[in-house]
Amino acid sequence: MLFSSPLILKLKPMDLPILNLLQISLMEKKKEVDRIIKHHRVAHGKTEYQVLWKGYGLDQATWEPEDNLEHASEIICNYRH
């Protein structure tokens, strides 16, 4: 049976901020929309929605452009009707 060796990264101190940004980015993508609270129009007729995320409080709701919520199209549709 063959065993693969673990991947070892040789990092320099200057690489750490990049890794932190990647971790934050991955965490942000895991959030799931609970519901849309309200919306408003921004420049060029674009719509932003105030999103309440599952597992997060109202104080952590964020304004998101519609393009960022492609995975939540059903929730947006329900909000509009």
VOVEXKE-762421 format. One line per field, with one value per residue: residue in one letter; z, y, x of N, C-alpha, C in turn. Coordinates in nm, 4 decimals. Example, Ala and Ser with C-alpha at 12.3 -4.5 7.8 and 13.67 -1.06 7.14 Angstrom:
BEGIN
type: A/S .
n_w: 0.7800/0.7080 .
n_v: -0.5690/-0.2250 .
n_u: 1.3190/1.2850 .
ca_w: 0.7800/0.7140 .
ca_v: -0.4500/-0.1060 .
ca_u: 1.2300/1.3670 .
c_w: 0.7800/0.7870 .
c_v: -0.3300/0.0030 .
c_u: 1.3200/1.2900 .
! end
This chain:
BEGIN
type: M/L/F/S/S/P/L/I/L/K/L/K/P/M/D/L/P/I/L/N/L/L/Q/I/S/L/M/E/K/K/K/E/V/D/R/I/I/K/H/H/R/V/A/H/G/K/T/E/Y/Q/V/L/W/K/G/Y/G/L/D/Q/A/T/W/E/P/E/D/N/L/E/H/A/S/E/I/I/C/N/Y/R/H .
n_w: 0.0000/-0.0849/0.0568/0.0679/0.1141/0.3503/0.2469/0.2543/0.3238/0.2580/0.4120/0.4116/0.6322/0.5029/0.3525/0.5152/0.5483/0.3017/0.3173/0.5316/0.4115/0.2174/0.3816/0.5049/0.2802/0.1993/0.4217/0.4010/0.1734/0.2628/0.4015/0.4435/0.3042/0.5093/0.5085/0.3188/0.4191/0.3438/0.0559/-0.1738/-0.4337/-0.6162/-0.7782/-1.1339/-1.1554/-1.0280/-0.7897/-0.4398/-0.1672/0.1703/0.3667/0.5836/0.7435/0.7857/1.1121/1.2096/1.3748/1.3583/1.3691/1.2158/0.9602/0.6107/0.3336/0.0084/-0.3341/-0.6011/-0.7796/-0.6186/-0.5015/-0.6462/-0.5839/-0.4219/-0.5493/-0.5325/-0.2770/-0.3100/-0.5037/-0.3558/-0.1646/-0.3199/-0.3945 .
n_v: -0.1166/0.2201/0.5243/0.8631/1.1460/1.4127/1.7392/1.9955/2.3261/2.5913/2.8746/3.2269/3.5085/3.7221/3.5976/3.5331/3.7294/3.6936/3.4284/3.4571/3.6215/3.4451/3.2483/3.3972/3.4604/3.2028/3.1369/3.3274/3.2432/3.0217/3.1021/3.1009/3.2218/3.3411/3.5097/3.7860/4.1156/4.3870/4.6088/4.8209/5.0623/5.1191/5.2840/5.3094/5.1716/4.9278/4.6681/4.6276/4.4028/4.3711/4.1301/3.8685/3.6363/3.2827/3.1606/3.3886/3.7079/3.9952/4.2204/4.1502/4.1431/4.2020/4.4280/4.3296/4.3082/4.2169/4.0405/3.8923/3.7122/3.4934/3.2267/3.2361/3.2775/3.1875/3.2711/3.5473/3.5825/3.5009/3.7056/3.9307/3.8856 .
n_u: 0.0841/0.0554/0.1568/0.0886/0.2933/0.2493/0.1463/0.3706/0.4031/0.6172/0.6299/0.6629/0.6848/0.5567/0.3612/0.1470/-0.0700/-0.2010/-0.2883/-0.4678/-0.6614/-0.7563/-0.8704/-1.0747/-1.2239/-1.3101/-1.4665/-1.6682/-1.8028/-1.9372/-2.1573/-2.5091/-2.8079/-3.0623/-3.2892/-3.4230/-3.4104/-3.4594/-3.4485/-3.2654/-3.2050/-2.9096/-2.6338/-2.6669/-2.9065/-2.8897/-2.9671/-2.9461/-2.9551/-3.0508/-2.9244/-3.0055/-2.8188/-2.8117/-2.7821/-2.6624/-2.6856/-2.9135/-2.7518/-2.5399/-2.6221/-2.5860/-2.5382/-2.5847/-2.4939/-2.7146/-2.5948/-2.4216/-2.5861/-2.6731/-2.7099/-2.9268/-3.1675/-3.4342/-3.5118/-3.4953/-3.6932/-3.9226/-3.9197/-3.9750/-4.2379 .
ca_w: 0.0000/-0.0947/0.1388/0.0179/0.2209/0.3671/0.1767/0.3438/0.2616/0.3162/0.4105/0.4623/0.7069/0.4143/0.2955/0.6101/0.5168/0.1866/0.3685/0.6096/0.3173/0.1575/0.4826/0.5181/0.1573/0.2049/0.5246/0.3492/0.0749/0.3289/0.4619/0.3739/0.3228/0.5854/0.4449/0.2748/0.5093/0.2610/-0.0615/-0.2259/-0.5631/-0.6134/-0.9080/-1.2593/-1.1430/-0.9645/-0.6632/-0.3293/-0.0683/0.3046/0.3851/0.7141/0.7206/0.8808/1.2216/1.2464/1.4250/1.2754/1.3674/1.1179/0.8259/0.5191/0.2046/-0.0979/-0.4692/-0.6507/-0.8442/-0.5159/-0.4439/-0.7498/-0.5190/-0.3397/-0.6382/-0.4829/-0.1623/-0.3660/-0.5680/-0.2475/-0.1034/-0.4129/-0.4094 .
ca_v: 0.0000/0.3423/0.6375/0.9899/1.2304/1.5335/1.8582/2.0896/2.4570/2.6748/3.0086/3.3406/3.5945/3.8072/3.5169/3.5144/3.8071/3.6326/3.3112/3.5056/3.6668/3.3255/3.1862/3.4814/3.4425/3.0722/3.1421/3.4081/3.1658/2.9181/3.1578/3.0696/3.3265/3.3059/3.5861/3.9223/4.2090/4.4970/4.6326/4.9571/5.0782/5.1915/5.3398/5.2397/5.0905/4.7981/4.6455/4.5620/4.3459/4.3513/3.9855/3.8067/3.5079/3.1757/3.1456/3.5180/3.8027/4.1117/4.3134/4.1030/4.1448/4.2796/4.4689/4.2529/4.3280/4.1020/3.9470/3.8063/3.6258/3.4029/3.1006/3.2592/3.3340/3.1535/3.3576/3.6805/3.5740/3.5005/3.8380/4.0254/3.8580 .
ca_u: 0.0000/0.1333/0.1126/0.1415/0.3456/0.1692/0.1921/0.4369/0.4196/0.7207/0.5737/0.7381/0.5933/0.4767/0.2539/0.0382/-0.1916/-0.2679/-0.3596/-0.5813/-0.7637/-0.8154/-0.9560/-1.1929/-1.3009/-1.3751/-1.5702/-1.7784/-1.8776/-2.0136/-2.2772/-2.6332/-2.9076/-3.1819/-3.3969/-3.3953/-3.4781/-3.5083/-3.3643/-3.2589/-3.1383/-2.7825/-2.5941/-2.6960/-3.0268/-2.8622/-3.0354/-2.8767/-3.0457/-2.9974/-2.9359/-2.9859/-2.7527/-2.8473/-2.6876/-2.6061/-2.7836/-2.9476/-2.6387/-2.4422/-2.6817/-2.5024/-2.5941/-2.5198/-2.5472/-2.7908/-2.5012/-2.3613/-2.6887/-2.7247/-2.7468/-3.0456/-3.2692/-3.5679/-3.5378/-3.5220/-3.8247/-4.0213/-3.9163/-4.0398/-4.3815 .
c_w: 0.0000/-0.0067/0.0804/0.1365/0.2320/0.2907/0.2777/0.2673/0.3331/0.3022/0.4658/0.5383/0.6175/0.3504/0.3867/0.5817/0.3996/0.2318/0.4502/0.5186/0.2510/0.2553/0.4994/0.3971/0.1581/0.3084/0.4734/0.2521/0.1395/0.3917/0.3755/0.4068/0.4017/0.5246/0.4032/0.3649/0.4313/0.1421/-0.0907/-0.3597/-0.5435/-0.7549/-1.0247/-1.2474/-1.0829/-0.8308/-0.5634/-0.2296/0.0664/0.3427/0.5310/0.6871/0.8265/0.9861/1.2686/1.2911/1.3278/1.2649/1.2680/0.9774/0.7375/0.3953/0.0956/-0.2327/-0.5170/-0.7141/-0.7441/-0.4625/-0.5460/-0.6903/-0.4378/-0.4229/-0.5905/-0.3646/-0.2100/-0.4298/-0.4628/-0.1812/-0.1907/-0.4227/-0.2760 .
c_v: 0.1233/0.4509/0.7641/1.0728/1.3562/1.6503/1.9553/2.2190/2.5321/2.8190/3.1111/3.4288/3.6813/3.7299/3.5081/3.6005/3.7479/3.5105/3.3526/3.5521/3.5483/3.2565/3.2655/3.4632/3.3102/3.0710/3.2191/3.3278/3.0594/2.9705/3.1259/3.1771/3.2707/3.3768/3.7229/4.0149/4.3254/4.5144/4.7819/4.9561/5.1589/5.2395/5.2480/5.1429/4.9523/4.7902/4.5791/4.5166/4.3391/4.2074/3.9484/3.6660/3.4070/3.1628/3.2749/3.6108/3.9172/4.2102/4.2717/4.0894/4.2358/4.3194/4.3993/4.2893/4.2001/3.9969/3.8514/3.7025/3.5314/3.2711/3.1135/3.3148/3.3043/3.2430/3.4989/3.6847/3.5772/3.6369/3.9378/4.0044/3.8425 .
c_u: 0.0889/0.0728/0.1714/0.1892/0.2593/0.2310/0.2510/0.4581/0.5304/0.6738/0.6710/0.6390/0.5047/0.3601/0.1316/-0.0843/-0.2694/-0.3475/-0.4811/-0.6934/-0.8319/-0.9093/-1.0842/-1.2822/-1.3762/-1.4868/-1.6915/-1.8643/-1.9650/-2.1417/-2.3986/-2.7368/-3.0256/-3.3025/-3.3456/-3.4753/-3.5391/-3.4146/-3.3603/-3.1856/-3.0116/-2.7526/-2.6295/-2.8139/-3.0065/-2.9344/-2.9424/-2.9821/-2.9757/-3.0287/-2.9126/-2.9335/-2.7945/-2.7379/-2.6241/-2.7183/-2.8092/-2.8323/-2.5303/-2.5020/-2.5969/-2.5812/-2.5148/-2.5793/-2.6158/-2.7001/-2.4363/-2.4593/-2.7503/-2.7725/-2.8761/-3.1612/-3.4115/-3.6071/-3.5689/-3.6606/-3.9361/-4.0314/-3.9945/-4.1907/-4.4399 .
! end
